[in-house]
Amino acid sequence: MNESSNKVNPGEITDKARRFKNLHAANDAFIMANAWSAGSAVILEEAGIEAIGTTSAGIAFSHALPDYK
């Protein structure tokens, strides 16, 4: 996402998808950390984690919603 405009760049998404696919194709294992909030995702990214997952409950609860919404 472009920080200055908060608009999604399709080329950036394609590049991230390609990098994620390449992690799966490599012979080595990789760590996919699970972020509970946007802040924890930033911390994980700054720590060098290459693949970050999310939790539906963590995202929903951070917006004061139940998990199924």
mmCIF file of the C-alpha atoms, coordinates in Angstrom:
data_MODEL
# 
_entry.id   MODEL 
# 
loop_
_atom_site.group_PDB 
_atom_site.id 
_atom_site.type_symbol 
_atom_site.label_atom_id 
_atom_site.label_alt_id 
_atom_site.label_comp_id 
_atom_site.label_asym_id 
_atom_site.label_entity_id 
_atom_site.label_seq_id 
_atom_site.pdbx_PDB_ins_code 
_atom_site.Cartn_x 
_atom_site.Cartn_y 
_atom_site.Cartn_z 
_atom_site.occupancy 
_atom_site.B_iso_or_equiv 
_atom_site.pdbx_formal_charge 
_atom_site.auth_seq_id 
_atom_site.auth_comp_id 
_atom_site.auth_asym_id 
_atom_site.auth_atom_id 
_atom_site.pdbx_PDB_model_num 
ATOM 1  C CA . MET A 1 1  ? 0.000   0.000   0.000  1.00 0.00 ? 1  MET A CA 1 
ATOM 2  C CA . ASN A 1 2  ? 1.259   3.456   -0.810 1.00 0.00 ? 2  ASN A CA 1 
ATOM 3  C CA . GLU A 1 3  ? 1.580   5.246   2.545  1.00 0.00 ? 3  GLU A CA 1 
ATOM 4  C CA . SER A 1 4  ? 1.165   8.736   1.097  1.00 0.00 ? 4  SER A CA 1 
ATOM 5  C CA . SER A 1 5  ? -2.180  8.094   -0.582 1.00 0.00 ? 5  SER A CA 1 
ATOM 6  C CA . ASN A 1 6  ? -3.448  4.947   1.202  1.00 0.00 ? 6  ASN A CA 1 
ATOM 7  C CA . LYS A 1 7  ? -4.373  3.525   -2.213 1.00 0.00 ? 7  LYS A CA 1 
ATOM 8  C CA . VAL A 1 8  ? -3.545  -0.039  -3.165 1.00 0.00 ? 8  VAL A CA 1 
ATOM 9  C CA . ASN A 1 9  ? -1.035  -0.404  -5.986 1.00 0.00 ? 9  ASN A CA 1 
ATOM 10 C CA . PRO A 1 10 ? -1.916  -3.532  -8.064 1.00 0.00 ? 10 PRO A CA 1 
ATOM 11 C CA . GLY A 1 11 ? 1.728   -3.969  -9.086 1.00 0.00 ? 11 GLY A CA 1 
ATOM 12 C CA . GLU A 1 12 ? 2.796   -4.032  -5.446 1.00 0.00 ? 12 GLU A CA 1 
ATOM 13 C CA . ILE A 1 13 ? 0.199   -6.707  -4.656 1.00 0.00 ? 13 ILE A CA 1 
ATOM 14 C CA . THR A 1 14 ? 1.394   -8.804  -7.599 1.00 0.00 ? 14 THR A CA 1 
ATOM 15 C CA . ASP A 1 15 ? 4.992   -8.485  -6.413 1.00 0.00 ? 15 ASP A CA 1 
ATOM 16 C CA . LYS A 1 16 ? 4.056   -9.510  -2.858 1.00 0.00 ? 16 LYS A CA 1 
ATOM 17 C CA . ALA A 1 17 ? 2.066   -12.490 -4.162 1.00 0.00 ? 17 ALA A CA 1 
ATOM 18 C CA . ARG A 1 18 ? 5.028   -13.573 -6.289 1.00 0.00 ? 18 ARG A CA 1 
ATOM 19 C CA . ARG A 1 19 ? 7.415   -13.307 -3.323 1.00 0.00 ? 19 ARG A CA 1 
ATOM 20 C CA . PHE A 1 20 ? 4.991   -15.302 -1.122 1.00 0.00 ? 20 PHE A CA 1 
ATOM 21 C CA . LYS A 1 21 ? 4.715   -18.018 -3.780 1.00 0.00 ? 21 LYS A CA 1 
ATOM 22 C CA . ASN A 1 22 ? 8.512   -18.147 -4.047 1.00 0.00 ? 22 ASN A CA 1 
ATOM 23 C CA . LEU A 1 23 ? 8.767   -18.730 -0.283 1.00 0.00 ? 23 LEU A CA 1 
ATOM 24 C CA . HIS A 1 24 ? 6.645   -21.855 -0.756 1.00 0.00 ? 24 HIS A CA 1 
ATOM 25 C CA . ALA A 1 25 ? 8.685   -23.032 -3.739 1.00 0.00 ? 25 ALA A CA 1 
ATOM 26 C CA . ALA A 1 26 ? 12.023  -22.766 -1.926 1.00 0.00 ? 26 ALA A CA 1 
ATOM 27 C CA . ASN A 1 27 ? 13.589  -25.884 -0.439 1.00 0.00 ? 27 ASN A CA 1 
ATOM 28 C CA . ASP A 1 28 ? 13.961  -24.215 2.966  1.00 0.00 ? 28 ASP A CA 1 
ATOM 29 C CA . ALA A 1 29 ? 11.223  -23.730 5.549  1.00 0.00 ? 29 ALA A CA 1 
ATOM 30 C CA . PHE A 1 30 ? 10.077  -20.218 6.345  1.00 0.00 ? 30 PHE A CA 1 
ATOM 31 C CA . ILE A 1 31 ? 8.410   -18.611 9.342  1.00 0.00 ? 31 ILE A CA 1 
ATOM 32 C CA . MET A 1 32 ? 4.929   -17.171 8.900  1.00 0.00 ? 32 MET A CA 1 
ATOM 33 C CA . ALA A 1 33 ? 4.216   -15.110 11.994 1.00 0.00 ? 33 ALA A CA 1 
ATOM 34 C CA . ASN A 1 34 ? 0.659   -14.335 13.072 1.00 0.00 ? 34 ASN A CA 1 
ATOM 35 C CA . ALA A 1 35 ? -0.105  -10.659 13.738 1.00 0.00 ? 35 ALA A CA 1 
ATOM 36 C CA . TRP A 1 36 ? -2.891  -9.712  16.151 1.00 0.00 ? 36 TRP A CA 1 
ATOM 37 C CA . SER A 1 37 ? -3.118  -6.066  15.102 1.00 0.00 ? 37 SER A CA 1 
ATOM 38 C CA . ALA A 1 38 ? -1.763  -3.594  12.571 1.00 0.00 ? 38 ALA A CA 1 
ATOM 39 C CA . GLY A 1 39 ? 0.843   -2.516  15.120 1.00 0.00 ? 39 GLY A CA 1 
ATOM 40 C CA . SER A 1 40 ? 2.102   -6.049  15.678 1.00 0.00 ? 40 SER A CA 1 
ATOM 41 C CA . ALA A 1 41 ? 2.241   -6.567  11.889 1.00 0.00 ? 41 ALA A CA 1 
ATOM 42 C CA . VAL A 1 42 ? 4.502   -3.520  11.565 1.00 0.00 ? 42 VAL A CA 1 
ATOM 43 C CA . ILE A 1 43 ? 6.759   -4.822  14.345 1.00 0.00 ? 43 ILE A CA 1 
ATOM 44 C CA . LEU A 1 44 ? 6.991   -8.247  12.664 1.00 0.00 ? 44 LEU A CA 1 
ATOM 45 C CA . GLU A 1 45 ? 7.760   -6.665  9.288  1.00 0.00 ? 45 GLU A CA 1 
ATOM 46 C CA . GLU A 1 46 ? 10.458  -4.450  10.820 1.00 0.00 ? 46 GLU A CA 1 
ATOM 47 C CA . ALA A 1 47 ? 11.919  -7.560  12.471 1.00 0.00 ? 47 ALA A CA 1 
ATOM 48 C CA . GLY A 1 48 ? 12.422  -9.070  9.014  1.00 0.00 ? 48 GLY A CA 1 
ATOM 49 C CA . ILE A 1 49 ? 9.594   -11.622 8.980  1.00 0.00 ? 49 ILE A CA 1 
ATOM 50 C CA . GLU A 1 50 ? 8.914   -12.344 5.305  1.00 0.00 ? 50 GLU A CA 1 
ATOM 51 C CA . ALA A 1 51 ? 5.384   -13.755 5.646  1.00 0.00 ? 51 ALA A CA 1 
ATOM 52 C CA . ILE A 1 52 ? 2.774   -12.404 8.063  1.00 0.00 ? 52 ILE A CA 1 
ATOM 53 C CA . GLY A 1 53 ? -0.634  -13.960 8.624  1.00 0.00 ? 53 GLY A CA 1 
ATOM 54 C CA . THR A 1 54 ? -3.600  -12.463 10.407 1.00 0.00 ? 54 THR A CA 1 
ATOM 55 C CA . THR A 1 55 ? -6.167  -13.718 12.834 1.00 0.00 ? 55 THR A CA 1 
ATOM 56 C CA . SER A 1 56 ? -9.788  -13.037 12.047 1.00 0.00 ? 56 SER A CA 1 
ATOM 57 C CA . ALA A 1 57 ? -10.587 -12.696 15.754 1.00 0.00 ? 57 ALA A CA 1 
ATOM 58 C CA . GLY A 1 58 ? -7.738  -10.263 16.394 1.00 0.00 ? 58 GLY A CA 1 
ATOM 59 C CA . ILE A 1 59 ? -8.747  -8.026  13.495 1.00 0.00 ? 59 ILE A CA 1 
ATOM 60 C CA . ALA A 1 60 ? -12.460 -8.172  14.366 1.00 0.00 ? 60 ALA A CA 1 
ATOM 61 C CA . PHE A 1 61 ? -11.888 -7.509  18.077 1.00 0.00 ? 61 PHE A CA 1 
ATOM 62 C CA . SER A 1 62 ? -9.621  -4.537  17.294 1.00 0.00 ? 62 SER A CA 1 
ATOM 63 C CA . HIS A 1 63 ? -12.645 -3.024  15.524 1.00 0.00 ? 63 HIS A CA 1 
ATOM 64 C CA . ALA A 1 64 ? -14.982 -3.903  18.427 1.00 0.00 ? 64 ALA A CA 1 
ATOM 65 C CA . LEU A 1 65 ? -16.778 -6.525  16.310 1.00 0.00 ? 65 LEU A CA 1 
ATOM 66 C CA . PRO A 1 66 ? -17.438 -10.213 16.938 1.00 0.00 ? 66 PRO A CA 1 
ATOM 67 C CA . ASP A 1 67 ? -15.259 -12.631 14.958 1.00 0.00 ? 67 ASP A CA 1 
ATOM 68 C CA . TYR A 1 68 ? -17.961 -13.667 12.496 1.00 0.00 ? 68 TYR A CA 1 
ATOM 69 C CA . LYS A 1 69 ? -18.640 -10.166 11.068 1.00 0.00 ? 69 LYS A CA 1 
# 
